[in-house]
Amino acid sequence: MAGRFVIVGALGFVLQLGVFFVLSRLGCIWFVSTIVAVESAIVHNFVWHRWWTWGHRIADGRRTPWFVDFLKFNTGTAFTSIAGNVAVMAAVLHTVAIDPMLANVIAVGVMSVANFLLADRWVFRREEPSTGGRRQNAALTATATLLVFGSAAAASAAPSAVTLTAWEKYVAETERRLERDRLEPAGRPSAIVTDGRSIDVGTGTITDWQGSVFVPHISLDELLDRLKHPGTPPPQEDVVASRVIGRGEDSLNVYMRLVRRAIVTVSYDTDHEMAFRRWSPALATARSVATRIEEVGGDDHGFLWRLHSYWRYQEDGGGVIIRLDSLTLSRDVPWVIKPIAGPITSRIARESIVRTLEALKRYLTSSLG
């Protein structure tokens, strides 16, 4: 393995130097050139290491998915290579008057041993049949923790002023759009329909997802009555506890313990103010805003900073069309793993919308008896 590691590392080293040389000649500062060059080598080395250097472990029955290995390798190597290379180069360049290219060579050599141990003992380690599943889960949790929390350790867990300003602007624009589109007739979906996107805002990410579902054999009056009484959300995977802590004629104040699953699982104690408004015999809306979000355990890892939900209920010949618009603000994903983490985040957001609408439809249809 050591021999193959050296060969792959040498090829990656050539690639890294090549990228660094090209970017330097194009006028990029050494800091940016170093980061891009190192990440290029990381991707190259992962491909060769998984299928050649440690390929025999896969042939022996190692079951960890490639994308998990990639997340671990990219994150771990980014910490050693990017942080290590930048730190070593900075130390060398500030101590000795040498060319940045030579400083880059020195940095690569210093970090090689650490990278081999990281890959052999953590990323591509052998799995025993009896404990492979537990090891994979533990590794996945550790990887996610590093990805989401560790790589941004210097950043504050709280959203920045720039992020909050962007969030408030986005919320205002969304509410104006929903008000403008309120009277437009909604098409009846044959199944649950979802759509969404993520927007980077400073140190945070806004996740904007929508979903709609048709609930047959229920009137708008019946639906609203079922939502207000008892007033808590229907049983679902993302809500493990709930209770009404305040009630008005057309409003509810509800406590919920939410579970957010973004590879690792985090629970939150939250309070929500929900206001209903009846616009016509066939149309109603509701606006839910989380007024308190506290991570269970006292920490704030940044998975959920803000949460707004907007509901539209339109009676449509024998049933009600329900549309949900969900806005959340969370910590930004580190750029190193954004290409991999982005699709995972989108899938998680979509699945959460689908689970919510499925649970609501089951609850409403079962109440019809």
Backbone torsions as a table, in degrees:
resi	resn	phi	psi	omega
1	MET	NA	-38.7	-177.8
2	ALA	-62.6	-40.3	179.4
3	GLY	-63.4	-45.3	178.3
4	ARG	-65.5	-37.2	178.6
5	PHE	-60.9	-41.8	-179.8
6	VAL	-64.7	-42.2	-179.6
7	ILE	-63.0	-49.3	179.3
8	VAL	-62.3	-43.1	179.3
9	GLY	-61.4	-38.0	178.8
10	ALA	-64.2	-43.0	177.8
11	LEU	-63.9	-42.2	177.2
12	GLY	-64.2	-35.2	178.8
13	PHE	-64.3	-42.4	177.1
14	VAL	-61.8	-43.9	178.1
15	LEU	-61.8	-43.0	-179.5
16	GLN	-62.0	-44.5	179.0
17	LEU	-63.9	-39.7	-179.9
18	GLY	-62.5	-46.6	179.0
19	VAL	-64.0	-42.6	179.6
20	PHE	-61.7	-41.8	-179.2
21	PHE	-63.3	-46.7	-178.2
22	VAL	-63.4	-47.2	-178.8
23	LEU	-65.1	-38.2	178.6
24	SER	-62.7	-42.3	-180.0
25	ARG	-70.4	-22.3	177.2
26	LEU	-82.4	-4.1	175.2
27	GLY	102.9	3.7	178.5
28	CYS	-70.0	144.3	176.6
29	ILE	-68.7	157.8	-173.7
30	TRP	-61.5	-31.9	-178.4
31	PHE	-63.5	-49.3	179.9
32	VAL	-67.0	-42.9	-179.9
33	SER	-59.7	-39.5	-179.7
34	THR	-64.7	-46.6	-177.7
35	ILE	-62.7	-47.1	-179.1
36	VAL	-65.0	-41.7	-179.8
37	ALA	-64.0	-42.5	-179.7
38	VAL	-65.8	-42.7	-179.9
39	GLU	-64.0	-36.5	176.2
40	SER	-61.1	-42.7	178.9
41	ALA	-68.1	-35.4	179.6
42	ILE	-60.6	-47.9	-179.4
43	VAL	-62.9	-45.3	178.0
44	HIS	-58.2	-48.6	-176.1
45	ASN	-66.3	-37.1	179.6
46	PHE	-59.6	-47.7	-177.9
47	VAL	-57.1	-47.2	-178.1
48	TRP	-72.3	-37.8	-178.6
49	HIS	-66.8	-44.3	-175.4
50	ARG	-68.0	-38.3	-175.3
51	TRP	-100.4	-2.7	179.3
52	TRP	-132.4	-62.1	-176.4
53	THR	-59.2	-49.5	179.0
54	TRP	-113.1	23.9	-179.0
55	GLY	-63.1	-27.9	-180.0
56	HIS	-64.5	-27.1	179.2
57	ARG	-72.6	-33.1	174.3
58	ILE	-67.9	-42.3	178.6
59	ALA	-63.2	-28.3	179.9
60	ASP	-82.3	3.9	175.4
61	GLY	108.9	10.8	177.5
62	ARG	-64.4	127.8	-168.1
63	ARG	-106.9	-1.0	-177.6
64	THR	-63.2	127.8	179.6
65	PRO	-60.4	150.8	-176.6
66	TRP	-61.0	-36.5	-176.1
67	PHE	-69.9	-27.7	174.7
68	VAL	-67.7	-45.6	176.2
69	ASP	-58.5	-40.8	-178.0
70	PHE	-65.6	-42.3	177.8
71	LEU	-60.1	-44.4	179.9
72	LYS	-65.2	-47.1	-177.7
73	PHE	-64.5	-45.9	-177.8
74	ASN	-64.5	-43.4	-179.7
75	THR	-67.2	-51.1	-177.9
76	GLY	-62.9	-45.3	-179.6
77	THR	-68.8	-32.5	177.2
78	ALA	-62.5	-41.2	178.8
79	PHE	-63.2	-45.1	-177.8
80	THR	-77.6	-48.2	-173.6
81	SER	-76.9	-53.0	-177.5
82	ILE	-67.4	-55.7	-179.5
83	ALA	-63.2	-43.0	-179.2
84	GLY	-65.7	-46.3	179.4
85	ASN	-61.9	-45.8	-180.0
86	VAL	-62.2	-43.6	-178.5
87	ALA	-65.2	-45.1	-179.2
88	VAL	-65.9	-44.7	179.6
89	MET	-62.2	-41.7	179.2
90	ALA	-61.4	-43.2	-179.6
91	ALA	-64.0	-44.1	-178.7
92	VAL	-65.9	-47.5	-176.5
93	LEU	-66.2	-28.7	178.9
94	HIS	-87.1	-6.8	-178.6
95	THR	-107.7	-41.1	-175.4
96	VAL	-124.1	139.6	179.0
97	ALA	-84.4	81.9	178.6
98	ILE	-125.9	166.8	179.5
99	ASP	-67.8	141.1	178.8
100	PRO	-56.9	-30.0	178.6
101	MET	-62.1	-43.7	178.4
102	LEU	-66.9	-38.6	177.2
103	ALA	-62.3	-36.1	177.7
104	ASN	-65.1	-39.2	177.6
105	VAL	-62.3	-44.3	179.5
106	ILE	-61.8	-42.7	-178.7
107	ALA	-63.6	-41.0	179.4
108	VAL	-61.7	-43.5	-179.5
109	GLY	-64.1	-39.0	-178.5
110	VAL	-63.8	-36.5	-173.0
111	MET	-91.1	-6.2	-174.4
112	SER	-61.5	-45.0	-178.1
113	VAL	-63.3	-43.3	179.1
114	ALA	-61.6	-38.7	-179.9
115	ASN	-67.4	-37.2	178.4
116	PHE	-64.1	-46.9	179.7
117	LEU	-62.8	-39.8	179.0
118	LEU	-60.8	-46.0	-178.2
119	ALA	-69.1	-43.4	-174.7
120	ASP	-73.5	-38.2	-172.8
121	ARG	-95.2	-15.8	-176.4
122	TRP	-127.3	-56.7	-172.7
123	VAL	-68.2	-53.2	-174.3
124	PHE	-110.1	26.7	-175.5
125	ARG	-63.4	152.8	-177.7
126	ARG	-70.2	141.7	177.7
127	GLU	-110.0	131.4	172.5
128	GLU	-84.0	143.0	-177.4
129	PRO	-54.6	-35.4	-174.2
130	SER	-79.0	-20.4	-175.1
131	THR	-124.9	2.7	-176.2
132	GLY	-57.4	-43.7	-178.2
133	GLY	-62.6	-42.6	-180.0
134	ARG	-65.7	-40.1	179.5
135	ARG	-65.4	-41.3	180.0
136	GLN	-62.6	-43.9	179.5
137	ASN	-63.3	-42.1	179.8
138	ALA	-64.7	-41.3	179.3
139	ALA	-65.3	-40.4	179.4
140	LEU	-63.1	-42.9	178.4
141	THR	-64.0	-43.9	179.2
142	ALA	-62.8	-41.5	179.3
143	THR	-61.9	-47.2	-179.2
144	ALA	-61.4	-39.0	179.5
145	THR	-61.9	-43.1	178.0
146	LEU	-65.7	-42.5	-177.5
147	LEU	-61.8	-50.0	-171.0
148	VAL	-85.2	-35.1	-174.0
149	PHE	-106.9	-52.4	-168.6
150	GLY	-64.0	-42.3	-173.6
151	SER	-71.0	-11.2	176.4
152	ALA	-117.8	36.3	-173.1
153	ALA	-60.8	-29.0	-177.9
154	ALA	-76.8	-16.2	-177.2
155	ALA	-84.7	153.7	177.7
156	SER	-73.4	146.1	177.5
157	ALA	-72.3	-20.0	-179.9
158	ALA	-87.9	150.0	178.7
159	PRO	-66.5	145.3	179.2
160	SER	-75.9	166.9	178.4
161	ALA	-62.2	-37.5	178.4
162	VAL	-63.9	-42.4	-180.0
163	THR	-64.5	-44.4	180.0
164	LEU	-64.3	-38.8	177.2
165	THR	-63.0	-43.3	178.4
166	ALA	-64.4	-38.9	177.8
167	TRP	-62.2	-48.7	-178.7
168	GLU	-62.4	-37.5	177.1
169	LYS	-65.5	-42.2	-179.2
170	TYR	-66.2	-40.9	177.9
171	VAL	-61.3	-45.6	-179.8
172	ALA	-61.2	-42.7	178.8
173	GLU	-65.4	-38.9	178.8
174	THR	-64.8	-43.9	-179.4
175	GLU	-66.3	-35.4	175.4
176	ARG	-66.1	-40.3	178.3
177	ARG	-64.5	-44.0	-179.9
178	LEU	-64.3	-37.4	177.4
179	GLU	-66.2	-41.0	-179.8
180	ARG	-65.7	-37.1	-175.9
181	ASP	-92.9	4.1	-172.0
182	ARG	-58.5	-40.6	-174.3
183	LEU	-86.9	-4.6	178.0
184	GLU	-71.5	131.3	-179.1
185	PRO	-64.6	140.1	179.6
186	ALA	-95.2	138.6	175.6
187	GLY	-74.2	144.2	-179.1
188	ARG	-79.2	116.2	179.9
189	PRO	-78.4	140.8	177.6
190	SER	-79.5	-21.0	176.6
191	ALA	-146.9	177.7	178.6
192	ILE	-66.8	125.5	-178.6
193	VAL	-112.9	132.7	-179.0
194	THR	-132.1	156.2	175.3
195	ASP	-161.9	152.4	179.5
196	GLY	-177.1	179.1	-180.0
197	ARG	-160.1	167.2	175.9
198	SER	-123.3	142.0	-177.9
199	ILE	-127.8	125.4	176.7
200	ASP	-76.8	129.7	178.6
201	VAL	-136.1	95.9	-179.8
202	GLY	62.8	-122.5	-180.0
203	THR	-90.5	9.7	-177.1
204	GLY	-128.0	174.7	177.0
205	THR	-132.7	127.3	173.3
206	ILE	-92.8	126.2	175.3
207	THR	-107.0	119.5	-175.7
208	ASP	-119.3	106.0	-178.5
209	TRP	-128.2	145.7	178.6
210	GLN	-127.2	151.6	175.6
211	GLY	-152.8	153.0	178.6
212	SER	-141.6	152.0	-178.8
213	VAL	-149.9	151.6	177.1
214	PHE	-108.0	127.2	177.7
215	VAL	-107.8	112.5	-175.9
216	PRO	-81.6	162.8	170.6
217	HIS	60.7	37.4	176.7
218	ILE	-146.5	143.2	177.7
219	SER	-92.4	164.7	178.3
220	LEU	-64.3	-38.2	178.2
221	ASP	-61.3	-45.4	179.4
222	GLU	-63.4	-41.6	-178.6
223	LEU	-63.2	-47.2	-179.0
224	LEU	-63.8	-38.0	178.6
225	ASP	-64.3	-39.6	179.3
226	ARG	-68.4	-33.2	179.6
227	LEU	-72.8	-36.6	-177.9
228	LYS	-82.1	-22.8	-179.0
229	HIS	-133.2	102.9	22.6
230	PRO	-87.9	-14.3	178.6
231	GLY	97.4	-6.1	176.5
232	THR	-101.3	155.1	-178.9
233	PRO	-66.7	153.4	177.8
234	PRO	-65.9	158.3	180.0
235	PRO	-55.9	130.4	179.3
236	GLN	-158.2	163.9	-173.1
237	GLU	-66.2	-32.2	-174.9
238	ASP	-83.8	-10.1	-179.4
239	VAL	-122.9	110.7	-175.0
240	VAL	-96.8	-13.0	176.8
241	ALA	-160.2	147.7	178.7
242	SER	-161.2	154.0	175.0
243	ARG	-162.6	150.9	176.4
244	VAL	-80.8	126.9	179.6
245	ILE	-113.2	-0.9	176.8
246	GLY	-168.4	147.6	-176.1
247	ARG	-146.1	135.6	173.2
248	GLY	-123.4	-175.9	-178.1
249	GLU	-61.9	-41.1	179.3
250	ASP	-132.0	33.3	-178.9
251	SER	-147.4	157.5	178.0
252	LEU	-138.8	146.2	169.9
253	ASN	-119.7	113.4	-169.2
254	VAL	-122.2	134.5	170.3
255	TYR	-91.9	137.0	174.6
256	MET	-140.7	139.5	166.9
257	ARG	-96.8	112.2	-177.4
258	LEU	-97.5	148.0	174.7
259	VAL	-116.4	122.0	176.8
260	ARG	-106.6	126.4	-178.5
261	ARG	-113.9	106.6	176.2
262	ALA	-128.8	64.8	-171.2
263	ILE	76.4	-58.4	169.5
264	VAL	-92.1	162.0	-176.5
265	THR	-109.7	130.3	179.6
266	VAL	-130.9	137.4	-179.7
267	SER	-109.5	147.8	-179.1
268	TYR	-133.2	138.9	167.3
269	ASP	-92.3	123.5	-172.8
270	THR	-134.7	149.9	170.9
271	ASP	-116.9	140.7	-176.4
272	HIS	-131.7	132.9	171.5
273	GLU	-100.2	121.2	-177.3
274	MET	-121.4	125.5	-179.0
275	ALA	-119.7	128.4	178.3
276	PHE	-98.7	148.6	175.3
277	ARG	-142.5	127.6	179.7
278	ARG	-97.4	118.8	-177.2
279	TRP	-95.1	-32.1	-179.1
280	SER	-161.4	173.5	177.8
281	PRO	-58.4	-22.0	-176.0
282	ALA	-113.4	3.4	-174.7
283	LEU	-141.0	134.0	175.1
284	ALA	-145.9	158.1	176.7
285	THR	-136.0	165.9	175.4
286	ALA	-146.8	145.2	178.9
287	ARG	-125.6	124.6	-179.1
288	SER	-120.5	127.3	-179.8
289	VAL	-126.2	129.0	176.0
290	ALA	-76.0	114.3	-179.4
291	THR	-91.9	-14.7	176.7
292	ARG	-145.2	130.4	176.3
293	ILE	-136.1	110.1	-179.5
294	GLU	-127.9	122.1	179.4
295	GLU	-68.8	131.7	178.9
296	VAL	-65.0	127.6	-177.5
297	GLY	109.6	-12.2	174.9
298	GLY	93.8	-12.6	179.8
299	ASP	-86.2	172.2	172.0
300	ASP	-138.8	95.0	-178.6
301	HIS	-84.4	-6.0	173.7
302	GLY	88.1	12.3	177.9
303	PHE	-69.9	-28.9	-176.3
304	LEU	-148.8	105.5	177.7
305	TRP	-99.7	-39.0	-178.4
306	ARG	-141.0	152.6	179.0
307	LEU	-151.5	119.0	173.5
308	HIS	-123.7	140.9	176.9
309	SER	-131.0	137.1	-179.3
310	TYR	-125.8	126.4	-175.7
311	TRP	-116.1	143.4	175.6
312	ARG	-132.0	126.8	-178.0
313	TYR	-119.8	116.1	-178.8
314	GLN	-124.2	118.1	177.6
315	GLU	-70.3	136.0	-174.7
316	ASP	-147.4	92.3	173.5
317	GLY	37.3	78.3	176.6
318	GLY	95.1	9.1	179.5
319	GLY	-179.0	-169.9	-178.8
320	VAL	-132.2	132.3	173.5
321	ILE	-89.2	123.4	-179.7
322	ILE	-110.0	128.4	176.1
323	ARG	-121.1	134.9	178.4
324	LEU	-120.7	127.1	171.2
325	ASP	-113.2	119.6	-176.0
326	SER	-117.1	126.9	175.8
327	LEU	-116.8	129.3	174.9
328	THR	-131.6	151.4	174.4
329	LEU	-120.9	128.3	-179.3
330	SER	-140.7	175.9	179.1
331	ARG	-65.7	146.1	178.8
332	ASP	-68.5	149.9	177.4
333	VAL	-84.0	132.3	178.9
334	PRO	-54.5	140.1	-174.1
335	TRP	-61.8	-27.3	-176.1
336	VAL	-61.0	-36.2	-175.8
337	ILE	-115.4	13.1	-179.0
338	LYS	-57.8	-41.5	179.2
339	PRO	-60.0	-28.7	179.3
340	ILE	-91.2	-43.9	-175.2
341	ALA	-72.5	-28.7	-178.4
342	GLY	-55.9	-53.6	178.1
343	PRO	-61.3	-34.9	178.8
344	ILE	-65.3	-43.6	178.9
345	THR	-61.5	-42.3	179.1
346	SER	-64.1	-40.7	179.3
347	ARG	-64.5	-41.4	179.5
348	ILE	-63.0	-43.5	179.7
349	ALA	-63.7	-42.9	179.4
350	ARG	-63.5	-44.9	-179.1
351	GLU	-63.4	-35.1	178.0
352	SER	-64.9	-43.1	177.2
353	ILE	-62.3	-45.3	-178.9
354	VAL	-62.5	-44.1	180.0
355	ARG	-62.2	-41.5	-179.7
356	THR	-61.8	-47.9	-178.5
357	LEU	-69.2	-38.1	177.0
358	GLU	-62.7	-44.1	180.0
359	ALA	-63.1	-41.1	179.8
360	LEU	-65.6	-41.8	179.5
361	LYS	-65.2	-42.9	177.4
362	ARG	-60.1	-43.6	-178.2
363	TYR	-62.9	-45.5	-177.5
364	LEU	-70.2	-40.4	-179.8
365	THR	-71.7	-35.3	179.2
366	SER	-68.8	-29.2	-179.4
367	SER	-72.2	-13.6	-179.8
368	LEU	-79.5	-16.7	174.1
369	GLY	65.1	NA	NA
